[in-house]
C-alpha cells in the first residue's frame, strides 16, 4: 500500500510539473490532479498493455519512439475522461508524457523498484 501511495504521489507531482512547464496542460484543483494521477495509473495498467501489443510492429519500425505517442495518448485519454484536467494537442501530450515519465522514474528509484534484487 505504501508503494502505491508513493507512486500516486510521484504521478501527481509529474502531472503538476507538466502543467507548470508544458503549455497546453492544466488542471483545476489539487483533487483533480490526484484523480488524474490515479486514473492515469488505471489506464496505464489496463489500456496501455493492450495498445502496446497491438502497435508492436509500429513501435519496432520507429525504434521505440512510438511509445512516446502511446504514452501521450494515455494522458490525452485521461484528459478526455476527467473534467478539469486539460491537455491541448498531441505535442502537449508528448511533452507531458516525458515529464510524467521522468517523475515516475525518480519515484521508482526512491522506493527501490529499479534496484536489482538479491537472492
N, C-alpha and C positions, 0 to 999 in steps of 0.2 A: 504494500500500500504506500509505503514511503517513497519508493522509486517512482510509482505512478504520479504522486503529487509533485515530486521534483521535476519529472518530465513535463507535466502540465504547466508548472511554473516557468520552465525554460521555454516551452512553446509559446506561452503568453508573452514572455519577455521578447522572444523573437518576433512575434507579430507586432508588439508595441514598437520595437526598433524599426521594423519595416514601415509601420505607419509614420514614424518620425522622419525616416531618411528617404523613403521612396515616394515620389509624387504619385498621387492616384490611389494610395492606400490610406484608409482612415477607419476609425471606429467611434461609436458614440460614447459609451461608458466603459468603465472597467469590467463590469459584469458582462457586457457584450464581448470584450476582449477575452475573458476567461472562457466564455461559452464558445467563442470561435476557436480557441486552442483545444478545447475538449472535442468539438465537432471535427476539427482537423485531424485529431488523433483517431477518431472513429472512422472517418473517411479514409485515412491512410491505412487503417487496419483492414477495412472491408473492400473498398472500391479499388484502391491503388494496386493491390496484388493482381487482381483480375485484369486491369488495364496493362500492367507490366507484361503479363503473359501474352495478351492479345497484340501488343505493339512490339514484341521482341524483335521481329525482323527489322523494323524501322529503327529501333534502338541500336541494333548491331550495325546497320548501314551508317548511322550517324556517329558511331563510336561512343555511344552512351549519352550524347548531348540531348537526345530526345527526352531523356529522363527529366531534364530541366523543364521542358514544356509540359510533361506529365505532372510534375510537382506543381507547376503554375496552374494547371487545370484543376488540381485538387483544392488549391487556395481559392480559385475562382468559383468552384462548386460550393465551398463553404460560404463565400460572399453571396452567392445566389440563394442559399438556404437560410442564411441568418440575416435578418433585418438589422441594420445598424452597423454592419461590417461591410465596407465598400472597397472593391478593387476595380479600378477603371482600366481595363485593357489587358492584353496578354503580356506586354512588356512590363507593366507594373506587377503582374503576377509572377513573371520570371524573376524579377529583382526581389520581390517579397519571398519567393521560394529560396533564393540564395541566402538572404539574411536569416530567414527562419531556420534553414538547414544548418547554417553556421552556429546559431544559438543552440539548436538541438545537439549538435556535435559537441559543443562545450559542455552542455548538460550531461551528455553520456560520459564524458571524461570525468566530470565531477563525481558522478555516482558510481563510476568504476565499471561501466558496461564495455569499455573499449580496451581494458587491460586483459592480457592473456590469463587464462585460468590455470592454476597449478593443480596437478593431480595428487 
